[in-house]
Amino acid sequence: MSKTLYGIKACDTMKKARTWLDEHGVDYAFHDYKAVGIDRGNLEKWCAEHGWETVLNRAGTTFRKLDEAQKAELDQAKAIELMLAQPSMIKRPVLDLGDRTLVGFKPERYAAALA
């Protein structure tokens, strides 16, 4: 089963996830959504699986720099539009295992999912 790791190349958490995958011999493709973008279908799928509140990175600088009007009355549709416009607002990494995804990186979650 092919795996895809979605994220941003320069992110520290992404580096940890990529190092972990490499050290454990996991074959994966890397999709840099800051460089090549992200499609609405993936965002909708991730939000359906995890909830938009999990997928939207509200702790990041990009989200925090938004004006209050953009942050007001957030819902899934509005969150998806924000993430499409600025993919760095997507929590990272997102590891697509084919039948499900993992959002964020915790070594124990990766180990359990890839055992």
Secondary structure as GFF3:
##gff-version 3
##sequence-region A 1 115
A	DSSP	beta_strand	4	7	.	.	.	ID=ss1
A	DSSP	alpha_helix	12	23	.	.	.	ID=ss2
A	DSSP	beta_strand	29	32	.	.	.	ID=ss3
A	DSSP	alpha_helix	40	50	.	.	.	ID=ss4
A	DSSP	alpha_helix	52	55	.	.	.	ID=ss5
A	DSSP	alpha_helix	61	64	.	.	.	ID=ss6
A	DSSP	alpha_helix	68	71	.	.	.	ID=ss7
A	DSSP	alpha_helix	76	85	.	.	.	ID=ss8
A	DSSP	three_ten_helix	87	89	.	.	.	ID=ss9
A	DSSP	beta_strand	94	96	.	.	.	ID=ss10
A	DSSP	beta_strand	101	103	.	.	.	ID=ss11
A	DSSP	alpha_helix	107	113	.	.	.	ID=ss12
###
